[in-house]
Amino acid sequence: MNRNLLGIVALIAVGMTLIVGLAVVGSRPSNGQTLPVQTAPVQMAQAPAASTADLLADRVLGNPNAPVTILDYSSMTCPHCAAFHTETLPKIKEAYIDTGKAKLIFRDFPFDQAALRASMLARCAPAERYYPLLDVLFKSQGQWSRAADPVKALAQYGKLAGMSEQVINACMANQALADGILQSRLVGQDKYKVEATPTFVLNEGAATISGAQSFETFAAAIDKLVK
């Protein structure tokens, strides 16, 4: 099987993962209420264009009123960030986010153009599909980040998420969105002294975790802050 065929197979597999993930998010939101399953993702391309402020708004994973807030400063092309999202975050979600003890807010901290474009693509998706798309992009990081044309490769994942080519092109051309993401990175540097990814800021600096740390490290820090 040649490399091109392998790439196609991998992309199809990722697409199925994304479709399942989006359906789960649509049917089981973090507050425990039941919402209808999204059966036609392509309809999202028909929604009115969101404002830059809406695109840059915090995406909260978990109960907004949870006592512990985890700010996740990550770059979409950072391997350690991908490891956290694919290996450690599911454990944190089960133990602390799904139980209402903590919430996570992803903060873009791009180190290169490919990471910036991936962050832009995720923010152009509907808010309820943001984290499922992040999950897919981190799981497939090795494919799109190493592609000859990362933007073109990212567009394929956007289409799998139901975004039209027109929506994706407009997203990639949105300079205000790009500037806003870079400004968020500057805030992380200035306010929380973030210098590397991933860096996790808990409850406005009550605790900070840097690098690829174990679930047990996060558990110990969260337990001290849970009231």
Summary of the structure (lengths in Angstrom):
residues: 227
radius of gyration: 17.1
end to end distance: 54.8
largest distance: 54.9
contacts: 706
relative contact order: 0.17
helix: 59%
strand: 11%
